[in-house]
Amino acid sequence: MARWRPSSGHPGENVSLRFAVFGGVRAFDGDDEVDVGHARQRQVLAALVVEAGRTVPADGLVDRVWGDRPPRLARNTLNSYFSRLRALGVPVVAERGGYRVDIARAAVDANEFRDLVAAAAVAEDDEAAAALLGRALDMSQEEALAGIDTLWADALREDLGRLRFTARLDLNDIELRRRRHTQILPQLDELIAEHPLDERLSGQTMLALYRAGRQARAIAEYERIRTRLGTELGVDPSPPLQAVYQRILTGDADVGVAVTPVPRQLPTASPSFVGRTDLLAQLDGLAAGGAQVVSGIGGVGKTWLVLQWAGRNVEHFPDGQLYVDLHGFGPGEPMSPDAALLGFLLALGMDAAVIPADGQSRAALYRSMTAGRRLLVVLDNAADTAQVTPLLPGAGGGAVLITSRNRLTGLVASHGARLALVDVLSDGDARDLLARQVSATRLAAEAEAVDDLVRHCAGLPLALGILAARAVTEPDLPLSELADELREHTLDGFDAGEIDLTLRAVFSSSLRPLPADAVELFTLLGSAPGRDTSLAAAAALAGRTASATRNILRRLENANLVVRTPAQRYRMHDLVRLYARELPAPTLPEALLRVVDFYRMSIWHSDEALRATHSLAALQPLVEGVVPVRPSTLEEALAWFDTEHDCLLAAGEVAADQGRPAALVDILMKSSEFRVRRGRFFEWTDLGLRAIEVADRSGDDVLTLTAQRLFASNAILGGDPASTIDVLGEALATAERLADPSQLAHTHHVFAGAWEFLGDHTRSVEHNLRVLALIDPADKPMLFCRASTALAFCRARLGAIDEAAADLERSVAVARENGFVSEEANAVGQLAWIDRRRGNLEQAIERFEWVVDTAGRIGNVQLAAQYLVEMAECHRELDDVERARAAWSRALLFYSGQPRGRVIERIEEGLATLA
C-alpha cells in the first residue's frame, strides 16, 4: 500500500521539513523520518500542522488535544510540548490569541491532498484532472490521524473521507467520459456497498452497466436505490437521476453521466482582510454543518469575514458552494427569495423549463436537491428572517452562512442558528488594513496623520477602506489633508466618489427599513449627552415610558445601530453617531430639555441619598413627565454618579448650549458633594467657566455669583488655585454689593480655600474669620464646620497649634451633632496632624486609621487618600517600613488617576525613602 513521502516541492521553497497525517502522524526532514515523540506529542503536532501557517486559538488546541477532559494546567502542558517540538526543529510560533507552525501549506500531506483535488476541478482537460485525482487518491489510502481518538480527530477524518469519496466520484466521471466503464465497474461495486444511498454514485454505476451491455442490471440498480431512498429517507430519486433512468429505458446510446453539478459561486476573498482570529475560530464549528448568522453594523466587514472563512474551508464542502447577495440593505429593493431560489436551482443543474413558478414549490425542490449534500450556502446581506428561511437547504444539507445588519433573532429562535457579532477592528488591525493598500513608505512618512486617520475611523473597515482608496487614487494628496477633513466632524471625508461607497449611503440603508419611532430615537440619540446612555436617560430623551423606549432600543440594537453594553447602557459607533447628528430632528430641542432635566433631577435625588442628613434645597422639574433616578442608599448613589459622571458633564454642556444657566448651576451644585468624595474636580473647571458666561448673560447676579464660586471650588481642588483669584475678587465685590450675609460668607470661604492652596495661610485665616463672623452655627452648621476646619488647618501651619486644636474640637462637635460624617472625619484628621506635630504618633495613627476607614465607608476616596499620606509619614517616623509603604501605595492608587501634582510627588518621594 502506497504511503505519502516528501515531494520535491517548488523551486526556491524550503521543503526540508514536511508532515504526514495519513497513516499516522509523522514528520520528515528531507527523506529521513523524524521521531516526534510519544502519542500525545504527536497529537499536539497534528493539531497544529493541519492548519499550516494559520493560527490556532489556545482554547481550540486544548479541545483538539484533550477534548472535554483537559488537564488542570492544560496550557502549561501545551507549552512543554511546544518546547520539545521546537527542539526537534518544528517552527512553533506563539501569536496573539494562539499558536501556529510556520510552514508552507503544501508541507502537510492532508493539505497537498486537498490542493490536488481542488486543482483537478479546474484542470485544462480530463487527462490532467485524472492524473491529479489519481495522485490524491493514492496518497490518501490510509486512515488519517490513525491512533488519535478525539472528537476533533473524528471530524477531520470524516471531512477528509468525504473529500476522498468526492475525488473518487470525480475520477469516475472522467473515466466514464473516456469510455473506460468496464475498468471501473469493480470499484463502483465496492463503493456502492459502502455508500448505498449516494445518487451520484448510483448514476455512475447505472451508466457503466448500461454501456457494458448490462441494461437489466442498470435498471435493477435504479430500482434498488429508489426503494431504499423511499424506505429510509422518504424521498424520491433526484431529477438528474430520474433523467438518466428514463434515457436508459429509451435506449439512448448517448446517455450522459449522471453528474450533479458542483457549483463554485464564492467570490474571491478580499486581500485586505486582517485580524478576526477569534471570529474565524468561532465559525470553524460550521464545518460540521448548521446555520450561522454573522451580524454587525454596515461596513464592519461581515462579508470579508465570511468569504475569508469560506475560502479557507471549501474542502469541507465537496458538493459545492452557493452564494447570493440578497441586497437586503442598499439603494434598491431586497432580492425576493423566489429569485434567489431560481439562481440556486439553475446552479444545481436544474433545467429552467422544469423549475416551478411558485415560491413554495421552488423551495421544496431546492430542499430536496440539497438534502444530504455537503454544500456551503452563503446568503450575503440578508434583510430579515423571512427572506432567508426559504433559502435554507434540506436536512443534512451542509452549512449556511448568513450576513446581515440585523441580528435575525427569528432565525436564531426558530432554526437554531448560531449568532456571531462582528465588532470594529483594534487600532493595530486598523493600521494593518491601511498597510495592505497604502505603501509603507507613505504611511511611515506621515505617522502622525495615520494616527489621526485610525482614530477617526474608530475601527470601521469600510471607513478605513474608503480613506485608503482615496489615498491610492490621489497619490499626491497628503494624508494630513485627509486627517484635516475628518477633524471637521462630518462624514464628507468618507466618500470615495461612488454613490454606494459612502458611509452616509451605508448608514442610510440601515435606517430605511425601521419604523418612524425608531428613526426618531436614533436621531435623538446622536445628540444625547455622553458616550453612552442608560435606559432611563433614553426614555427622557424620547419622551416615552421606559418600557416603550426599551422596545424601540431593541429594534435599533437588532439593526446594530446601537450596542447594548454589559452594563446595560446603549452606545453608538462614533461614525454612526456623527451620521445621526446630521439628520433633521425637529423635536431635538424639547428632547434635550427633557434629558437635561432628567440628569438635573436625578443628581438631586442622588445627592439626597449621598448625604441624607444635609441635602440641598429641593428642585422642581422643568418639564412634565420626566422620571428621574432615585437611589435609595449611599452605595447606589455613588454607583450612579460614577457611572453617569461623563454624561453629567455633557448634560451641563447641553444646558449651556441651550442658554439655561439655572439648570447648569443646579447640575454643578448638586453634584459637588460627589466630586468632593471622588476627587473629580479638574474635569469640571471648563464647565464652570461656561456657567459663569451663561449666568452673566442672564443678568442674574446671584446665579453668576454661585457659578463663580462653583468654578473656583473645582479649580482650587483641581490644582489651579491661581486661576480663581480674579474671579473670586469679582464675586466678592458682587456679594458685598448685594449685602447678603450668606452670599458673603460662602464667597469668603471659597476665597480662603484659594489662598490656602496657594500657601498664603495668613490671608486664608482672615477670610475664614470673616465667614465665622457672618454666620450662626445653628443656622449654617455645614459652613461652620468647613470654615472652622479650614481655619484650624492654616492656624496650625502658622504655629498656632492650641488655637487650631480648639477650632477643630468645635468643628467635630457640630459635625457629630448634625451627622456630617465627612466634615467630622476631616476635622479628626486635622487633630491627628496636630497629634503628630506634638510627637504623639501612636494617637495620630489611631485617629488617621479611623478617618481612613470612615471616609472609605462613605465613599470619600479623596479624604481617605489625603490622610493615608499623613498616616504613612507617621509609620515612617516610627520606622515601620511595611505599613508606611502600604499606606503610601494605597494613596497612590487613587492619585494616579489625577493630574500630576505635589501630592503625587510627595508620595513618590516617601516611597523612595523606603527603598
N, C-alpha and C positions, 0 to 999 in steps of 0.2 A: 504494500500500500504506500503510495507516494506521500512524502511529508515535505512541508514547506522548508526551503533552505534559503539563506540570504541570497538576494538577487544583486545584480551589478549596479542597480540604481541609475542615477543620471549623471552625466559628466559634470565634474566640478562639485558634486554634492558629497558631503561626508556621510558615508553609509557604513562605517565600520561597525556601528552598534545597531543591531536590529532585534526585533522581538516577535515571538510567535505565541498565539493563544490556541490555535487549532492543534489538537493532540497534546494539550497540556501547556502550561506557561513556561516558556523557555526564552533565553537570550543568547545572541550570537555576537561575537566580536570577530568580524571577518568571517572565516569559515569555521571558527572554533566556537563550540558551545560553552557558555559561561555558567558556572554554578551560582544560581541566585538565591540559594538558601532554602530554608525549610518551607513547609506548605503555607503558613500564614504570611511569610515574607513574599512568597510568590503571589499570594492573593493581593497584597498591597501593590505589588508591581503591576499586576494585571489591571487593577482598578485605575491606575494612573496611565499606563501606556495605551489603553484603548482610546483615550482622549488625546492622543499625541499632540503636544503643542497647545492644548486648551486647558484652562484652569478648572480644577475640580474643587468645589467648596469643601472645607474641612468636615462639616457635618455629613456631606454626601459621601466622603471617603469612609467615615466611620460606619455609615449604613452599608456601604458596599462590602466592607471587610467583615463586619460582625453582625449585620442585620439588626434585629431588635434585642440583641443581648450583648451590647458593648461592655468592655471592662470599665471600671470606675474611672480610670485615668486614660481613657482611650486616646486622647490627643497626644499625651506624653508618650504612649506606646507607639503611636504612628511616627513620632519624631525619631524614636530609636531605630525603627525600621528604615526611615529615610536616610539616617546616618550610615547604616550598613549598606544600603543600595548605592549611596554616593561613593562609598569606599570601593565598590565594585565598578565604578565608572558610570553609573546611571545618573544622568544630569537632572536630579530632582530640584526644582526651584520653588521657593516659598514666595507667594504673591499675596496681595491684599485679598483676603477672603478665602484663600485656598492654596492649592499646590498644582504644579504641572511638571511634566517631563519634557525637557527642551530637546525634542527630536522632530524630524520630519514626519508628516502623516504616513507616508509610504513605508516608514521604518517598522510598521506593525503589520503582520500578515492579514489581520482582520480588515484593516483599512485598505490594504492593497487589493484584497478580495472585493470590497465594496467598490473601489475605484474601477476595477476591471469590469464589473457588472454595469456600472454607470457608463463607462466608455463604450461598451458593446451597444448600448441603446442609441448612441449617436455615431456609430461606425459608418464608414462610407459605403460598405457593401456587406453582403451576408458572409462572405468568406472571412473578412476581417472580424466581424462580430462573432462568428463561430470560434475563431481562434482565441479571442479574448474570453469568451464564456468557457471554453474548454480549459483554459488556464485557471480561471476562477473556480471551476468545479473540481479540478484536480487538486488544488491546494487546500480545499476545504472539506476533504473527505472525512477527516477525523473530527471527533467531538470537540467543540470549543470549550475552553476552561475546564478541561477534564479534572475531576477531583475536587472542584470548588462547589460547595453546596450552600449557596445563599440565594435569597430572592433576586438580588441584582444579577448574579451569575445565571440563574434560570432565565431571567428576562432577556439577557444578552444572547444566550444560546438560542432562545426562541426566535429572536429577531434575525440572527444570522441564519438559522434554519429556514425561516420564511424566505429570506433573500436568496438562499441557495436553491430552494424549491422554485422560486420565480425565474432564476437563471436557467434552471433545467428546462422549464416550460418555454422560455425564450429560445433556448437552443433547439428544442423540439420544433418550434415554428420554423426556424431556419432550415432544419433538416427536412421538414415536410416540403418547404418551398424548393429545396434542392432534390426533391423526389427520392429521398432516402428513407421512405416509410418502412420498408422491410427491415432495415438495420436497427431502427429504434423501437420496433414493436416489443421486444423483450423488456426494455427499460420501461416502456409505457405500462406493461402489465404489472411490473413491480411497483411503480408509482401509484397505479390505481388501487392496489391493495393497501397502500399507506394513506392515500387521500381519496377515499371513495366518493366524497361529495363535491369535489372540485370540478366545476363545469368546464373550465378551460381545458383541463387535462382530459376530461371525458370527450370533449370535441376533438381534440388531437387524436385520441385513441380511435374514435369513430372514423375519422378521415384516413388514418393509417390502415385500418382494417378494410375500409371500402376500396382503397387504392390497391391493397394486396389481394383483392378479389374475394374478400370475405364479408359480403354485404350483410348476410344474416347476422353475423357476429356484431357488425356495426350497429344494426337495428336493435339487437339484444342489449348492447351497451347503453343505448339511449333509454330503453325501457327500464334497465336496471337503475340508472341514476334518476329517472323521472319518478320511479316508485319510491326510492329512498328519500328524495327531496320532499315528496308529498307526505311520507310517513313520519320522517324525523323532524322536518322543518316546517311542514305545512305550506310549501310554496311549489310553484310550477317551474320548469326549466326556464332560463332566461331567454329573451327573444333571439339573441345570436345563436344559441344552441339549438333552439327550435328551427331556426332557418337552415342550419346545417342538416338537421334531420330531414326536413322537407325536401331538400335538394338531393339527399341520398335516395329518398323514396322515388324521386322522379328520374333517378339515374343520370343526373347531371355530372358528366365526367370532369367538368372543370370546377367542381365544388371547391370552395376556398377553405382555408384553415379557420377553425372556429376560434378566432382570436378576439379577445375582448381588448379594445384599445387601452393603452396605458397613457392617460393624459399627463402632460408635464407643463402645467399652466403657471407655475410660480414665477413672478417677476424676479429680476436679479436683485439681490440684497444690496443695500446702499454701502458703498466702500467707505462712507464717512461714519459708519456705526462705531460707537465707542461705549465702553463700560457695560453696565447692566448684567454683571456676572450673577448677581443674586436672582434676578428675574429669569435669566436663561436657565438657571438651575431649577427654578420653580416650574418652568414649562416642561422640564425633562420628564415629569410624570405623565405627560400627554403621550409619550411614545407607546404607552400601554393602551391608549385609547381614551375615549371620553370627549367632553366638551370643555373648552377653556375660554372664558371671556377675558380679554385684555382691555382695560378701560383707563381713560385718563383725559385730561384737558386736551383740546385741539392743539396740535403742534408739539406734543410732548414726546413723540417718537414711537407710537404704538405700532404702526406699520413697519417701521425699521426693525423693531424688536422681533415682531412675528416673522418677517421674512428672513431675518438673520437666523432665528431658531430653525425655521423650516428648511432653509438651505443646508444647515448643518446636520439635519436629521432625516433627509429624504430616504436614506436606506431603510428606515423603519416602516416606510410606506411603499412597498414594491408595486402595489396596484395602481399607483399614480397619485398626482396632486392636482386638485381642482382649486381655482382661485377666481374670485369675482369681487370687484369694487361695487358695493351696493349704493354708493352715493347718498348715504344717509344724511350727511352734512355737506352742503356745498351750494353752489349757485342755482342748480336745477332741482328737479323733483327726485326723491329717492327711487331707486330701481324697484320695480314690483317683483315679488317672489316668483311670479309666473315667468317673467323674462329671464331671471337668473336660472330657473329650472330648465328652461329651453336650452340655454347655453351649456349647462352641465350635461343634459341628456345627449346633446349632439357630441360633446367631448367624449362621452362614454360609448359612442359608436351607434347611437340610435339614428335611424333614418328619419329625417324631418317629416316625411309623409305619414309616419305611424305614431308620431308623438301626439298625445291627446291635447285638445284645445283648452279644456277646463283645468283650472289650477289644482283641484283636489286629485284628479286622475294623474296629472303630471307628477305631483308629489308622491303619490302611491307608487308609480312606476319608478321614480327616482330611488325611493327607499328599497324597492325590490332589486334594482340593479346594483345598489351599493351594499346591500346586506352581506355581511360576512367577508367583505373585501378590506384589505389593508390600505385604505385611502386616507390622505390628508386633505381636508376641505378647509380652505381659508376664506372666511367671509369678512371682507375688509370694509370698514366704515359703515357699520350697520346702524340703522336709525333706532330700532326698538325690537322688542322680543317678537312681535307679530311678523316682522319682516324676516326674521331669522328662522323661526320654527319650521316652516315648510322645507327649509334647506338642510335640515339635519338628516344625515344618512340613516339607512336602515340598521336594524340590530346587528351589532358586531361590525359595523361599517367603518372601522378605523377611528380617526380623531378629527375634531372640528376646532379650529381656532377662529375666534370672532373678535374683531376690534371694534370699539365703539366709544364715542364720547359719553354715552350713557352707560350706567353700570349693569343694565339688563337684569335687574333683580328678578323679573319674571322667569327668565331662563334659568337663573340660579335656583329659584324655588321649585319650578315645575319640571326641570330636566336635569337637575343635579349638576349643572355646570359649575366649574370652579371659577373664581374671580381673582385676577391679578391686577392690582392698581399700579400704574406707571407714574412715578414721580419725576420731578425735574432732575437734571444731572448735577453732580457735585462740581465745584469750581475746577477741580483737576480734570474731570472728564470733559467739561466745557472747553477748557484750553486744548485738550487733545482733539476735540471735534474741529475747532478752528484750525489746528495744525494740519488736519487732514486735507484742508482746501487752500489755506493761505501759506505761502512759503515761510519756512523757519527763519530765514534772514529778515524778512519783513516784520514778523512778529517780534523778533529779538530787538530790532531797531526801534520799535515803539512799544516797549514793555509796559509803560505806564498807561498808554492808550488801551492796550489789550486788557489790562486790569479793569479799566472802566467799562469796556465792552462786555466782559464777562459779568461784571456786577449788574449792569443794566439789563442784560438778558435773563438774569436770575435763573439760569439753568434750563431754559426752554430751548430745545434743539431747533425748532423752526426759526426762532428769533436769531439764534447763532448762525443757522444756515443762510438766512436772508442777508445778514451782515457779511458773512464770508463770500456769498455770491456777489454782493456789491463790491467788496474788496477785489475779487478776482476780475470782474468785468470792468472795473475802473482802476487799473493798476497805478495810475498817477494820483489817486485820491489818498491823502494821508489818513491813516487810521485815527489820528487825533481829531480830524474833522468829523468822522463818523461818531466818535465819542462825544464831541461837542453837540451834535444833533440830538443825541439821546439825553443830554443834560437839560434839554428844553422840556422834558417831562411830557412829551406827546409820542404818539405811535408813528409819526411821519417817517422816522428813520428806518422803520421796519417795513419797507416797501421795495420789492425787487423789480418793480416795473411791470409785473404781470398781474392782471386783475384778481386772480385767485391765489396769488402768492404774496399776500399781505396779512399781517396779524389782524387788522380790522376785519378782513373778509372771513378769516377763520373764526374769530370770536363771534362775529355777527351770525354766522351759520349755526353756531352752537345755541344761540339765543332764540333763533327764529321759531323752533317748534314749541317753545314754552308758552304757557298761558300768560295773560296780561298781569296778573298779580305777582307772578314770579319775575317777570321782566322788570316790573316797578321796584320790587325789593332788591333785585340785582343792581339796578341803577342807584338806589339809595345807599346800598352797602359800599359802593365805590367811594362815597364821601363820609362814611361812618368814622367817628374818631378812633384812632388807634389802628394797630396792625391786625388785630383780631377782635371779635365781637362775641359777647355772651348772648344766649337766647333772650334774656330779659332786655338787654340793650337793643337787640334787633327788633323785638316786639314794640319797644318805644319808638324806634325809627319808623317801623311800618304803620304804627297806629292801630295795631291789632292785638288780639289776645295772644298769650304765649303759645297756646295750643294751635291756633290758626297759623301763627308765624312758623312754628316748628314744621308744619306740613309743607309750607312754601319752601322753607330752607331745605327740606328733604328733596324736593324737586331739583333745586339748584345743586345740591350735593350729588344727586344721581346723575346730573348732567356734567359733573366735575367742574362746575363754575365756582363753587365754594368747596372748601375742605373742612371737615369737622375734625378737630384735633383730639388727642386722647383726653385733654382737659375739658372736652365738650364745648369748645369755642369754635367760631366759624371764621375762616381766613380765606382771602383771595390771593392768587398769584399776583405779584406786583404788576405785571403787564395786563392782566385781566382787570385789575382794579383801575389801571390807567384808562382802559377802554370804557369801563363803566362810568367813569367821571366825564367822558366825552359825550355820553348820551344825554339827550334832553330829559330834564327831570323837573316838571312844573311843580311837583309837591315837595321839592327838596327843602326850601326854607322852613316850612312847617315841620317837616320830619326832623331837621337838625335842631329846631327849638325843642321838640319833644325829647330828643336824646340828650341834649344839654340839661334839660330839667330832670331827666331820669338820673343822670350822674349827680347833679346837684342835690336832689332829694335823697339819693342813696348814700351820698357822703354824709349827710346829716344823720341819717338813721345809723350808719356805721359808727360815726363819732359818738352817738349816744351809747352804743354798746362798748365802745373803747374806754370811755371814762364815765361810767354810769353815775358817779356821784357829782359830776360837774359838767353837764352838757351845755353847749352853747345855745343861744336863743333859737326857738323853733322857726322853721321855714314854712312858707306857703307855696304850693305849686304854681308854676307859671301858666300851665295849660292843664286842662282836664283829661283824665283817662290814663295818665302815666302811672305805671305800677312800679315803684322803686323796690330795691332790695332792702330787706330789714333783718340784718344779722341779730341773732338773739344772745350771742356770747362774745366775749372779748376775742377768743380764738377765731370765731367766724368772721368778726370784723377785720382783724389783722389779715386773715387769709384773703378776704375780699379786696382790701386795699392793696395787698401785694400783687394780686392777680391783675387788678384794674389800673395799676399805677400809671402805665403809659397812656391808657385810654383817658384817664382823668386829666393828664396834661393836654392831650389832644382835644378833649371836650372844652377845656379852658381856652384853647386857641380858637375853636369854633365860636365860643361865646364872644371872644374879642373880635373875630371877623364879622359877627353879626351886630356888633356895637351894643353889647349888653353888659355894661360894667358891673351892675349889681350881681348878675348871675356869675360873672367871672370872679368877683370878690368873694362871693359865697363859696365857690369851689376852692379858692385859695385858703380862706379862713377855716372852713370846716374840715379841711384835710391837714391842718397844721399840726395837730397832735400826732397823727400818723407819721408825718415827716420827722417830727422830733424823736419818736420812738424808733424809727427805722433809719434815721440819719440820711434821709433823702432830701437834700437841700439844693445842691448846685444845679440839678436839672430844672428847678423851678424859677431860677432868677430871671431868665428871659421872659417867662410868662408874667412875672411880677412887674417888669418894666412895661409890658404891653398893658397890664391892668392900670398902671399909672396914666398912660397915654389915653386909654379909653375913658377912664373915670374923669380925667381932666377935661376932655371934650364935652362930657355931660354937664359940667358946671356944678356938680355936687361936691362941695368942699369936704364933707365928712367921708364920702366914698373915696375921694382922692387921697385924703389923709390915711385912711385904712389901707388903701393899696400901697402907699409909700411905706408904711410900717411892715406890711407883709413882704414886699420886695426886700427891704432892709434885713428883716429877720432871716430870710433864706440866704441872702448874700453873706451875712455875717457868719452864720453857722456853716455855710458852704465854703468858707475860706477866703472871702474877698471883702473884708470889712471896710477897706479904704474907699470902695465904690459907693458907700452908703452915706458918707459924711455930708455931702452937699444935699442929697435927697432928704436926709433927716433934718438938716438945717431948715429947708423949706417947710417940712412937715411941722416942725416945732413952731415956726412963725405962724403957720395956719392955725395950729392948736391954740396958741396964745391969742390970736385974733378972735377965735371962736369963744374963748374964755370958758371952755368946757373942762372942768377938773379931770373928768375921766379920760378925755382925749389927751390932755396934757400928761397925765400920769403914764398912760400907755406909751406915749411918744418918748418921754424921758427914759422909760425903762429900756426901750429898744436902742436909744442913743447911748445909754450906759453900756449896753452889750457891745456896741461898735467900739467904744473906747477900751473896753476890757480886752477885746480880741486884738486891738492894736497895741496893747501893752501899756496904755495910759490909765493906770489904776486910779490915780487921783481924780481925773475927770469922771471916770465911771462912778466913783463913790459919790461925787457931787450930784450926778443925775439920779442915782438911786435914792439918795436922801430926799431929793425933791419928790420922788414917787411916794415915799412913805409919809411925807408931809401932806400930800394931796389926797390920800385915801384913808378910809376907815377899814381896819382888818375884818370887821364883821360884814361890811358891805362888799368888799372885793378881796376875799381871802386868798384866791389863787394868785392874784397880782402881788399881794402882800408877801406870800411865801417865796415867789420867784425873785422879787426885788430884795428881800431880806437875805436870801442865799447868795445872790449875786453881789450884794453889798459886802457880805462876810468874806466872800472869795477875794475881793480886791483889798479889803482891810487886812486880811491875813497876809497877802503878798506885800503889803506896805509895812508889815511888822506889828500891826495892832491885833495880836492874837486873842487877847482876852475879850476885846470888843467883838471880834469876829465870832468867837465861841458863843457869846451871849446872843448875837443876831441869829445864829444857827439854832440855838435851843428854842427861841421864839418861833422860828420857821417850822421846826419839827413839830412843835405843839399845835400850831394852827393847821398844818397839813394833816396831822393824825386826827384832829378833831373833825375835819371835813372829809376825810377819806381820800386825800390827794396822794396816792401811792408814789407816783413818780417824783413829786416835789419832796415828799418825806425822804425818799431814797437819796435824792441829790443832796439834801441838807445833811443827812447822816454821812454821806461820802465826804463832804467837806469837813465834818467833825473828825472823821478818820484821818484826813490830811493833817489837821491840827494835831491829832494824837501823834502822828509820825514826826512832826516838827518838834514836839515836846519830848520825843525819844521813847514814847510808849508804843513800840512797834507791834507787840502782840495784840493790844487792844485795837490798834489801827487795822491790822489784818482781819480781826474778828468782825469789825464794822464793815470793812471792804467786802468781805465774803457775804455778809447779809445784803449789802447793796447789790452786788452782782446777782445773787440768787433772786432777789426781789425784782430787779429790773428784767431779768430773764423771764420770770413768771408772767409779767405783764407785757412782754414783747418789746421792751425798750432796749434794743440791742445797742443803740448809741450810748446810753448811760452805762450799760454793762461793760462795753469795751473801754470807755473812758476810765472806769475805776479798776478794771483789770490791769491797766498800765500802772496805776498807782500801787496796786497790790503787788505787782511783780517787783517793783523797786523796793518795797518793804522786804520781800523774801530775799532779794539780792543782798540787802544790808544785813540780813541775818545769815548770810552765806548758804541759804537753801536754794542751791542752783537749779534743781529739778523743778521745784514749784515756781520759781521765777520764770524759767523757760516755758513752762506750761501756761502760765498766765499771759505772758507776752505773746505766745503763739496763738492763744485763743483770741486775743485782741486783734492780732494781725489779720486773722481770717475775716474779721469784719472790715477793718480799714482798707484791706486790699481792694475792695470794691469802690473806694472813694478816691477823689483826686489826690495825687501825691502831695503831702504837706509835712509840716513839722512833726505831727504826731507819729506818722509812719517812720520818719527819720529817727525819732526818739525810741520807738520800739526796736528798729533795726540796730541802733547803737547799743541798746540794752542787751539784745541777743548776742551782739558781737563781743560784749564784755564777758559773756559766759563761755565763749568758745575756748 
